[in-house]
Amino acid sequence: MTKSTGEKPRARSRVQQFRERMQLRSLKARKKVEDISKEDVKSFLRRNAFVLFTVGAVVFGIALGFALRPYKMSYREVKYFSFPGELLMRMLQMLVLPLLISSLITGMAALDSRASGKMGMRAVIYYMTTTFIAVFIGIIMVLIIHPGKGSKDEFAKQQKIEKISPADAFLDLIRNMFPPNLVQACTQQFKTQYGKRIIKVKMIVNDSIFNLTNATQEISQEEVIPLPGSTNGVNALGLVVFSMCFGLIIGSMKEQGQALRDFFDSLNEAIMKLVAFVMWYAPIGILFLIAGKIVEMDDITEMGGQLGMYTITVIIGLMIHGMIILPTLYFVITRKNPFIFITGLLQALITALGTSSSSATLPVTFRCLEENNKVDKRVTRFVLPVGATINMDGTALYEALAAIFIAQVNNMDMNFGQIITISITATAASIGAAGIPQAGLVTMVIVLTSVGLPTDDITLIIAVDWFLDRLRTTTNVLGDSIGAGIIEFLSKDELQGGDVELGSSVLEENEVKKPYQKIPQENDYENEKPPDSETKM
Ligand code: ASP
């Protein structure tokens, strides 16, 4: 009895305490709301204007697109309608080349070889790990959901797809790393083409009827041979390799390299200023890009069951990777809220969604990371251009998933060895894919050929590729950006000026004690971020 009476007042007082705490909290919250002045709202809107415009553009673009669909515009009308979007693409693409080169050169020149080696190692480990995780998710998803039912009846008519052998594709990747002509690399890539030649083969004919001696006869045979060829498009891989080496060299040239360092640094700053202008136009461009695509697309309700399930499987896979795996990785390594970091990237993600091109999004990604998330410029300049060129988690996930889907549609069972082959070739294909719209569809040929799947079956998934491309590009950009955040965190020792590791190469002679040159940050924050830095847009 006594025990229970003693507990009751204690319990009551606890309830009372809780109630009081709640009241206090709600009072504080009310006070906060009351304290919000017009000025605060205005400054919030001003700070987030870009993001608000961009999100508004997406919503308005979708609405406009669906509203215009019933008018059944002709192809020409759709092209005219999407013209403002096309302009955005062209403006962004215009900035990519000088931005990629100048940022990599200055990024590498600002680090000495040991620091860039360490950072590069981290970047490679991050890229490889996340790409393999993405491929794994893709494979698991397609095996669990099993969207392909082993019949091609419901798919549209097939076209012929140009074939390429995986070995040649791999060699092309390496060839493209070393462009013989840098000017040509700005517009063209190497691509093996196939030709035929007639060869004469000597055969021994054994004439057994007349029992004569063996005679040799020459017969003609056709042989398919690889020939050097090229395709249009920037050879980003070659330019990345050149710029990295060039940056490292001018970084180690002491005062002799100063003029070049200043030149590229100034070029980089100038391009970033141009990016700021283009960003004002971005919401309009995105609006028309999205609306135009919605007006143009085929009727979704006519999509076959298998293709629908395939689309859903890809979406689920990309969402798991982008919304669970990457944020968890960021949180586990940096112990910071990944969603605040992702909020800072919203504009880049939406631009990726609108343009389907991670290269074209690169200027916006730079701005988001440097301005909103305050990632060190030495990291972004080094990690982002490389990431946009070779790190494509969304594409890798998609390629592995699509290859197994095509196997399912053809009623072919993949054994463990073939699945491993798909994982490896999907990773290689994602590295080789350019950051341009639907590049992943082209490199899919390598994955399919490697396990003997019919390459013409790529056409089965073309109908939905434009849509999935947007989603995988967004995942690609997210992967690169989170990578920059993680690498910055892991490299903070090297980035701190006080490191006494080496008195080396990149330094000016009068700066020998400082192992790294500091790239001036617009909002210089002396390696220390304000606590709310991530939340500012
Ligand atoms: N469009 C993608 C990108 O730019 C590449 C792809 O087709 O998967 O990242």
Residues whose N, C-alpha, C, O or C-beta is under 5 A from the ligand:
A	BS01	LIG	S356 S357 S358 S359 T395 A434 G435 I436 P437 Q438 A439 G440 L441 D469 R472 T473 N476
